[in-house]
Amino acid sequence: MPVRLLLDENLSERLVPALGARFPDALHVRVLGLGGASDRRLWDVAAREQCVLLTKDEDFVQLSVLRGPPPKVLWLNVGNASTPAIAKLVLENATAIEAFVAHPELAFLALGFGPRAG
């Protein structure tokens, strides 16, 4: 079953086509008319639509720990990274994302760029 990503509004809509080759069912919340929706509303929609919630919002990580899946949360701990950098990060981790989604007990996966030189 392909991974369906639901991108939170804190991510650019330009990520949808950038991820499309590997995640063709990716959607952005604004396309669903959910711009400005509460975290709880996005959580419920992602669960109902069987999507993985792709977000930079740490609140969803907390929700995933408290409530468990569904939905699963893919948390991007990337700060103000560019859209191309985020797309590259997600695509480079596509196999890990698919394994995470397939695991029945895991609630969230955190992705980041690792240590940076200061």
GIZI-V52357 format. One record per run of one state. SS is the DSSP state (H for helix, E for strand, C for the rest). FROM is the first residue (numbers start at 0). TO is the last residue. Records with the same first field share a line. If there is no record, write none. Layout:
SS: FROM-TO ; FROM-TO
//
This chain:
C: 0-3 ; 7-12 ; 19-25 ; 32-37 ; 48-50 ; 55-56 ; 67-71 ; 77-81 ; 92-92 ; 102-106 ; 112-117
E: 4-6 ; 26-27 ; 51-54 ; 72-76 ; 107-111
H: 13-18 ; 28-31 ; 38-47 ; 57-66 ; 82-91 ; 93-101
//
